[in-house]
Amino acid sequence: MIEPVEIENYTQLVAAGAYERDSGGLFGKQDNVRRCWEDQINRQALRDFLSALVEEKLRSLSRLRVIDLGCGAGEGYEILTTVQHEGMGVGADHLRVMPDWILGGYKGVDISPAMIEKARERYSTDPKLQFEVADLRDGLPLAPDEEPYDIYFSSFGSLSHLDDDALGRVIDGICHHMGPRAVFVGDMVGRYSYEWQQYWDAPEEGAETMRPYSMSYVYPPEVRADVEPLTFPLRFWGGCELVDFVCARAGRHGVDIARQDVRDRSILVGRHMDTAEFNPNARPVRRVVASLHEFNRRTDLRELLFDYLPAPGHPELNHFYETYQMAWNNVVLARIDAVAGDGHRDEGEPNQPCEANDNHPEGVCKAIHTIRNVVANVGWFEMGDPLANIIEPQLGYVLRMLEIDLQQGLGAAHGLLGIFELVRR
Ligand SMILES: C[S@@+](CC[C@H](N)C(=O)[O-])C[C@H]1O[C@@H](n2cnc3c(N)ncnc32)[C@H](O)[C@@H]1O
């Protein structure tokens, strides 16, 4: 069998330090957008599913078991174990939905020996965590007597490495192996991201559904052009397509979807907005958003104002993006306007009134009011730079809230996060 290109590519990425936790906030695997937006959005989406499982485990006096498919260096373990309860007041303790003592076992599997070595290096002191090299194209990697898992987890595109046959076999394996109830997390790459408009059209009859993807973004922008990009084929998914696929495959085994949450994650802030490798019209919005969250760094907000260029033949997606772009720009303008109104207007900044009004979706009004309030109430901050360290990070969080409110789970983002509660009939 030919060794898959993923093994060599991920070995190189690990060797290049791309999977180290601290490679700075402005680019790379663990940039500020991953830390402050993407991981947090995953945690928020997982919360209700995880809470329900934990309650069930408390009732049945048993512990919760997780398998992480394409676990990388164990990033999923960190995400799952730091999901927090909803609505924590400022004074409340940070209560985790799944404290350590609830977790009975976590097994991470990945095709890349380099990734598994990195994961073991990180977590070798915890005997509840196991990591194994395995190729998911051979199905779910299980020992004959392995007990069912409560969560069949994946994060950040791992399952997009599988073609439909291989993903189908993994879902078959889950349906055979699970107990009466389990949660399946399929975190895929979205097909309708602005980053790759040329993938929006379906492949021609009989053509390959897997299309090229590149990991060039892990390198700093100044060296990116000189590095040979590491590429591999991925399956890009639309929201309805993913739901239909999971439902149909699970249905064959007498397993129903009791509940699902399918959401777009990183609509204008996908990794390849910065590289423009697949769409020359992409603008480096991710880097600018990462800059909003950077300590002591002022960001040129005009770089956030986005001009969407429509794709012929996709009226619904064009409508979605045009509305989203206008909402996004309105919130950015509200911040520019609010600071300018406070006597800080920079030369050349647009000066448009951007009042929230009844025609705006609720999320837009909320975002505009929030950022105006932030600016109005920053006067107490006497040391350092309130624009860089209070207003800009909060603009980042407001834009994140806008994404959460307006996304429709279309696959119109870099990530398409599908969470499915599976129940045996
Ligand atoms: C984008 S990384 C995601 C890693 C991690 N889950 C995270 O949240 O950052 C994709 C991972 O899928 C793994 N992978 C790719 N093809 C695979 C396969 N056929 N079987 C198992 N793992 C695979 C890669 O080695 C890589 O670690």
The ligand as an ORCA input file, in Angstrom:
! r2SCAN-3c Opt
* xyz 0 1
  C      -5.830     19.286     10.973
  S      -5.179     18.047     11.971
  C      -6.257     18.128     13.373
  C      -5.564     17.684     14.612
  C      -6.332     17.859     15.919
  N      -7.521     17.039     15.953
  C      -6.686     19.305     16.216
  O      -7.772     19.558     16.739
  O      -5.864     20.191     15.997
  C      -5.720     16.580     11.136
  C      -5.181     15.291     11.765
  O      -5.778     14.155     11.082
  C      -4.790     13.138     10.973
  N      -5.161     12.211      9.884
  C      -5.184     12.460      8.560
  N      -5.560     11.368      7.870
  C      -5.789     10.395      8.785
  C      -6.178      9.024      8.701
  N      -6.422      8.448      7.527
  N      -6.293      8.312      9.847
  C      -6.012      8.886     11.056
  N      -5.637     10.178     11.187
  C      -5.532     10.935     10.080
  C      -3.513     13.918     10.676
  O      -2.345     13.167     10.916
  C      -3.676     15.124     11.608
  O      -3.094     14.915     12.865
*
